[in-house]
Amino acid sequence: MGDQSFTQEIWVKVESYDDLDPTVTGDVHLHTFAVPGMEVRVGAAKNDEDGSSEFEPRLIPSVQYYQIDLGPDSLNKLHDALEPFIAAAKECEPPKVRKVRAK
């Protein structure tokens, strides 16, 4: 057959859908949000009266980040659910990222 070749066009349609309502595919956008929480970590050693030491658990504030694809109606539901908390909160700047020192 020699040096024969052919080309074929391939079309790909990428469609986003609402993660809460997969029937919604129009005007869907990715949203990132953070949820505060508490993480249990082992703290410093505590010396008991008998001389033994025991590590105490400590609660450390933590943040978990999430991403979700939402259409307009689902985004409104998220805003409605958060509204009482936002109304009671005060607006602030995002936290500064701490630089980790190399040891």
Secondary structure, DSSP 8 states (H G I E B T S, - for coil): -TT---------------SS-TT--SS-EEEEEEEEEEEEEEEEEEE-TTS-EEEEEEEEEEEEEEEEEE-HHHHHHHHHHHHHHHHHS--------------
